[in-house]
Amino acid sequence: MAPTACGIKCTARFLECAMNLPALLDQIHTEAQALYGKGRVADYIPALGEVAPRQFGMAVALVNGGMHTVGDAQVPFSLQSITKLFTFVIALKLMGEELWQRVGREPSGAAFNSIVQLETENGIPRNPFINAGALVITDILTSRYAHLDYALLGALRRLADEPNLHWNPRVARSERETAHRNMAMAYFMKSHGNFQNEPELVLDNYCRQCATEMSCAQLAQATLFLANGGRDLALDGQPDELFLSAEQTRRVNALLLTCGAYDAAGDFAYRIGLPVKTGVGGGIVAVVPEVGTVAVWAPELDAKGNSVLGAFALERLVQLTGWGHTTL
């Protein structure tokens, strides 16, 4: 089938943007500096509170194999809630539609660590990306894997084409020692029959999961399958490998758009218009279907736990490229 006029126009626009990406990223990096000091690091987890706040990295990975970076894009940082995306995908691959018997698909409108909705909705979390939902996902995977941390790292190493990824034991310990609210949620869901394993074991796995570290460049590469119809981009000239079905990929992206930015998901959808997943380590990853992925990191957070500079950078990238308006 011949491409439509709109398709030709959009393709030309994407190619033009890809050629200009180095200059655009430099511009965004420069503009973002004015926002330093507008947020604060996640000091409720003591180890994260020690991270130097004035850092900024950004990476764009394209489905044609290109990669563009700026700033601290090669510096590893704590993924925190961004790992919820990967554990959710693994659970979806394992369970398919059965997964939705234990977790919902609706935006929460409440803080990511809220327990209120669990009390009124019989221990069923609203979605996989709030803490309660991610704990259920981790409980599911704890039943399937004797060493969940190794299973997750194996998937990430494969997707990022990076064999040296690890989780930070100091961050995991710091998070585990302050995980009182998460523990309360786990026990509450267990009282409703929506938790199979001992909460202490699941919390151990969950905190190791959240302490996984990657750089922006690695994270953009690891999520590229979500922009590529579920296919993991092969870098050695081999055919792309199907990691997730096209239908499942579409649904994952839909959930990221509606639920991926904590209780600021609606604001992110309005301002940026792309599927995203944020983390209190200061990272954000965004998906531009059929184009590529964008990972940005800046540790200073707003009141809802999202990176101040990261959200700005994504919004500016969308403004400068039009990606959020022409790809969904």
N, C-alpha and C positions, 0 to 999 in steps of 0.2 A: 504494500500500500504506500502510495506517495505521501510524504509528509505534508501536513496542512500549512497554510501560510502562517498560522499562529505557532505551529511547531517549529518552523524554520526560524521565525523571529525569536522564539524563546531559546532555541539552540544557539543562535548567534549571540544572544545576550549572555548566555552562560559562558560561552567561549571567550567573549570579551572580558567578562568578570574574572575568569580564571587567569587570563593574561595580565590583568591589572592587580591581582591579589597581593603581590608583594608590596606595592605602593599603598593599597588600601589598608593592609594590616599595619604598616608603618604609621599611617595617618591615625588609625584607631588607637594604636599604642600611645602616640603622642597626646591625643585628646583625653585619653583615660587618666593620665597623670593628675589632672585637676581634681579627680574624685578621691584621691588618697586622703584618708582621715575621715571619710563620711560613714564608715562602718567600723566594726570591731571583730576581731578573730573570735572563734568559738571557744572562749575560755572556760565554759562550763565543763569541758573535757580538758583537764589540766595540761596534758601533753600537746593538745592543739593550741592552747593559749600561749605556748612558747614560740609559735611560728612567727617569723618576721613578717609584719603586715604589708610592707610596701614591696610587693612582688606582683608581677603580671606576666602571664604567658598565654599565647594563643596559637592554635594550629588548625589548619584546614586540610583535610584529606579528601581527595577527589576520586570518584569512581574510575577515572581514567588512569589512576596510579600516581597522580601528582600529590605533592605535599608542600605546603607553605607554612612557615612559622615566623613568630616574632617574639621578642622578649624572652621570658623564662620558660619557653615551651619545652625545654628538655629537662627541667627540674622535676623530680618526683614529688608528688603531694598525696595526702591521704584522701582516698576516694570517698569514704564515708557512704552517704546514701546513694551515690552513683552506682555502687555495687548492687543495689536493689534491682536495677535494670537487668544485670547479668544473671542474678539468681532467679529472677522472675522468668527470664527467657529459658533457663535450664529447666525450671519446673514446668513451664508450658510445653516444652519439648517432651518431657516425661509423661505428663498427665493429660494434655490436650484440654478439652472442654470440661473434664471432670474437675479441673482446678477451681472452677467458679463455684463449686459447692462450699468452698471454705473461705473464699475472699471475694469481695465485690469488684465492681468496675466503675464506681461513681466517684466524682470529686468529693472530698471531705468537707472543704470549707472551714476546717478546724486546723489547729497547729499540728505539725507532723508527729508530735509525741502526746497528743491528746488521748485521754481515756474515756471521755464523755460519751462518744457515739457507741463504744463497745457496750456500755451499760444499757442503752436503749435499743440496740440492734442485736441482742442475744449473742454477743461475742464474735460476730462476723465483721471483720474490718472492711471499711469502705473500698479500699483499693490496695494493690500490692506495694505502693510506693510510700505510704505512711508507715510509721514504725510498727504499728500493730500488724498491718498486712505483710510487711517484710518479715516479721517474726514468724507468722504462719508459714510463709514460703520457706524460711530457714528450717522450721520444724518439719515440713514435708521433705526437704532435702536431707535433713539429719537422719530421717528414717531410711533414706535410699543410699547414703554414702557414709562409710565408716569414718572417713576423713574428708569432711566437706571442704575444708580450707584447701586441700590439695586438688580436689575436683574443680573448685572455682579457679584456682591458679592455673590449672591445666587448660581450661577453656580460654582464659584470658591470654595465656602465653601463645596459644594457637591463633587466636583472633588478632593479636597485636604483632605476631611474628617476632616475639621477644621472649627468649627462654629464661631471662633473669628477673622476672617479676616476683615480688615477695610481699608479705604483709609485715607490718612493723610491730614487733612484740611489745614495745614500750607503749605505743598508742593503744594497742588492744588491751593491755593491762589497765591503763588509765581509764579507758572507756568502760571496762568491765567493773571497775571499782566505783563508778558513778552511775551505774545502770539501774538505779532503784525504780524509776518509773517504768522502764521497759520490763523489769522483772514483775512489777505489779500487773502490767498488761498481760504478760505471759500466763501468770497464775489465774487471772480473771478469765482469759479465753479457755484455759484448761478446765475451769469450773463449768464452762458451757459446752465442754466436749469438743472444742475446736483446737486442741493441742494434744499431740500424742506422746511426745517425749518429755523428759523432766526439764522444766524451765531452765535450771542451771546449765544443763548441757547445751541447750539451744542458745542461751545467752553467750556461752563461751564461743560457740561457732559464729554467732552473729557479730560479736565484737572483733573476732579475727577477720571476718569478712569485711567489715567496715574499715579496718586498718590497712587494707590493701593499698599499695602505693603505685601510681603510674604518673608519667608525664603527660602533658597535653598532646604531644605528638603520638605517644603510645595509645592514649585514650581515643583519639580521633581515628586511628587505624583500627582499633579493636571494635569500634561501633560502626564501621563502614558497611557491614552487611545490612544494616537497617536502611541505608540509602541505596543499596544495590539489590533490592528485591529478595533479601535473605541470603544472598550469596557472598561468601567470604572471598574477598579479592585475592587472587593468587599473584604473588610477586615474582615468581620464577618462570613465567611464561606458560604455566600449566592452566587448564580450564578452571574457572572459579568453582569453589566447592559450595554446595547448598548447605547452609548452616541452619536455616529456618525457612519454612515454606513462605511463598509470596503472600498468602492469605494471613498467616500468623504475623508476618512482618508488618503488614498493613494494620493489623489490630494492635500490635505493640506500639506502633507509632501513634495511633489514635489515643491510646492510654497515656502516652508521654505528653501529648498535646493537652489533654484535659486534666492530668493528675501529676505531672512530673515535677512541678515546682512548688511542692508543699501547698499551703493555702494561698499562694500567689499565682496559682496556675492560670486563672482567668486573666490576670494582669499580663502575664507572660504571653498568653495566646493573643491578647489584644495588641501588645507592643511589638512582639517578635513574630508570632504566627508560625512557629516551627515546633515540632516535637522536641522537648528538652527533658533532661534529668539533671537536677542540681544536687549538691552535697554541702554539708556544713564545713568541709575542708576547704571550701572556696572554689570548687570546680563546677563547671557546667558543661554538658555536652549537648549539642543540637544536631538534628538530622535534617538534611535538605534532600528529600527523595529524588533519586536519579542524578544527583549532582555530587553530594559528598557529605561529610560530617565536620562539625566545628567543635573544638574543645578549647575552653578558656579557663584560666585559673587566676584568681586573686583572692587572698585569704580574708579580706575584710568583708563582713556580712551585714546585711540589713536586718531589721527587726524580725523578719520571717525566716531568716536563716539562709538567704540566697546572696551570692557574691554581688557586691555593689558594682565593682568595675566590670565583672563578668557579664552582668545583665546589660550594662551600658554598651559593652563591646559587641554583644550579639545584636542589640537593637541598631547600632550604627552599621554593622555589616549588612543587615537586612535593608536598611535605608540606602546604602551605597550600591547594593547589588540587585535589589528587588527580589531576592530569592524567596522571601516569605510570602510574596504575593503571586508568584507565578508557578509555584511547584506543588501547591496543595489543592 
